[in-house]
Amino acid sequence: MRQNPPRSFWQSLVVRIPYAWLLALFLVPFLIVLKISLSQSAIARPPYTPVFDLAAGWHGIHAFFAALSFDNYVLIGSDPIYVVSYLKSVEIAAFSTLILLLVGYPIAYAIARTPRHWQAVLIVLTVLPFWTSLLIRIYAWMNILQRDGPLNALLVALSIVKEPPVWLSTNTAIFIGVVYSYLPFMVLPLYATLEKLDESLLEAAADLGCPRWKIFWLVTLPLSSSGIIAGVLLCFIPIVGEFVIPDLLGGSRSPMIGQTIWMEFFGNKDWPAAAAVAVVLVCLLVAPILVYQNQAMRAVERD
Amino acid sequence: MQSAGSKRGFAPWADPSVRPLLRLESLSKRFGGFTAVDHLSLDIYEGEFFALLGPSGCGKTTLLRMIAGFERPSTGRIVLDGIDLAPVPPYRRPVNMMFQSYALFPHLNVEANVAFGLKQEGLSKLEIARRVADMLALVKLDTFGRRKPHELSGGQRQRVALARSLVKRPRLLLLDEPMAALDKKLRGETRFELMELQRRLGLTFVIVTHDQSEAMTVADRIAVMDHGRLMQVAPPAALYEQPNSRWVADFVGDVNLFEGRLGDDGLSVEGTAAGRLRVAAKSEAEPGQVVWVAVRPEKLRIAPEQPLTGLDNSVAATVVDIGYLGDTSLYKLRIRDGSQIKAAVANVGRADGALALEQRVWLSWPPEAAIVLTR
């Protein structure tokens, strides 16, 4: 390990700002949600008990902690609707991340192999959809995927199908919307690693007897693993909690976990249950982040 | 004077019955409007250590990359062992290359890097392990097999790259500036290790370098290149003592040139800045033709008085610059027409007879020390 020189006051301040940011905007809100998840639903304002009240003194604080319970977590474990919702979210996220990787890798590879002055243009084109609001783009997809929409019109015109199929309110529509929306998050980290790939390594592999497909398998793919991991996590984690796309394009029969949380909050007005579902989701997602952290640390050590 | 052979008495190029291992026939490579290699023909023989020497951008690396198969020739043929390599992709050529950047696979350890090429041949695990171990022992890296490239020093990485390209026992090993990234001391040692390795394995090496002392040390023959063309192909000593042009004489080492007209006897050059100069070997140029007398700096003698041998090959000069290098001293001297002469003197004694700036001296050289160049 390298020995770092002692930091000055200003240097250490700069280093601490990100920690302060995480503390104020991630850890504190999370602790509030965690507290709510241990509360009981009530018809009140706010709609749960107990409420922390310093005025009640030491006795009040004792009573506050005594009133907290894990009932909501027991509920999540016992009602299959939650388990099914988690599984569906993970399934949709895993499958669409796989599609994203299969679609995004060739795109990133092609951009990285384009002459340099064209690469910037292609990268801008990749992120161009972000210029428009996600909501508007998903509404546009609703239009495209309608029964009498442009997609079916095209398929019928090309005689690929006889009867226009139903797209909306299916998992297929969710996959289309998710893959479309998250593609830049997959392409950008992959491009960043592929663009750095030393061309002479590919030549060396060819020189040592590798045909082209084998060079890809033995050199390009392993050397882009950090980009693959970054892209997969950047897509998988937010897709698990995705709300807008499944809500607008998917069916209502089996909701994803984002929709379930929304329902608990706004339909059932059960803040504690919604908070508990959210806490479990965070815990589920911390696992892949830790894997990524570990990988990133190893990459830093390697350089 | 010079034999056609190299220092180890190895000279297949002088024997017309020997078939060359590699034959380049009128090879050209153009990139758009730029001609990197220009109708170049060259024979390289089995067991030879061949150097391509030239300034950067002279096309030597392009030539190497064409032999390896990374660049397609615009015209001409590359024939190895009698087989035209044009339709053979890089991964099927019996040629390996050591890259200037080494191009070691960063995700593989030393053993896996060296084993990479053997695995593509489909050899048994046992055979691969044995050959990798042998090769690592040969380059003295036996204890480093489990390390990743980033855990090695520059010199060790260079050896891994060498081992990786040698382990497949190529018919031809191409080395692209193999020592450019090493520090000076290590470079000196590595040259001799490379020569020993080449001789022990009996393989044919083609090295690309811009460093003339490197080429002179390792190579049996050197091809000097400029602007995509061969200027001269010769063993190191012949190249140094009998350059065929002013350009080669100047590129390989330092040289003093005196322009004049060839005398009637073919053994003297008239009207140079140093007067009439005599040479030992008869030039094939016509009498009266403009020629140049070339004298290497270390062949000049510096004396305080005019030598008694006569007026030929001696000239009065003033010391204008002194470079003390320890083992030798380099002097710049001005002669009467204002031009500068370079002289190198080995410091045999300890600072005896050292010259001072502005000192008046006489320069002289024997007729055998000079040669006549016609271009």
Interface residues (C-beta under 8 A of the other chain):
Chain A: D198 S200 L201 E203 A204 A205 A206 D207 L208 G209 C210 P211 K214 L218 V219 P222 L223 R302 D303
Chain B: A68 G69 F70 P89 P90 Y91 R92 V95 N96 M97 F99 S101 A103 L104 F105 P106 H107 F116 G117 Q120 E121 K148 H150 R164 S165 K168
